Amino acid sequence: MYGHFPPGLVAFGMLRLAVVGDGLYLLYNIFKS
């Protein structure tokens, strides 16, 4: 599935996605309250 990308790059992409998701979640909670 990830044949075209190095595993490190894939892991970094997943990590960055998780960090961005957590940031958006925190912002959502701050603005909601």
URBELHU-V59879 format. One record per residue. N is the residue number from 1. RES is the residue in three letters. PHI is phi in whole degrees, 0 to 359 (999 if undefined). BURIAL is + if it has 9 or more other C-alpha atoms within 8 Angstrom, else -. Layout:
BEGIN
[[N RES PHI BURIAL] [N RES PHI BURIAL]]
END
This chain:
BEGIN
[[1 MET 999 -] [2 TYR 259 -] [3 GLY 296 -] [4 HIS 271 -] [5 PHE 244 -] [6 PRO 295 -] [7 PRO 304 -] [8 GLY 297 -] [9 LEU 293 -] [10 VAL 297 +] [11 ALA 297 -] [12 PHE 297 -] [13 GLY 297 -] [14 MET 295 -] [15 LEU 296 -] [16 ARG 297 -] [17 LEU 297 -] [18 ALA 294 -] [19 VAL 295 -] [20 VAL 296 -] [21 GLY 298 -] [22 ASP 295 -] [23 GLY 297 -] [24 LEU 296 -] [25 TYR 296 -] [26 LEU 295 -] [27 LEU 299 -] [28 TYR 299 -] [29 ASN 294 -] [30 ILE 293 -] [31 PHE 286 -] [32 LYS 287 -] [33 SER 278 -]]
END
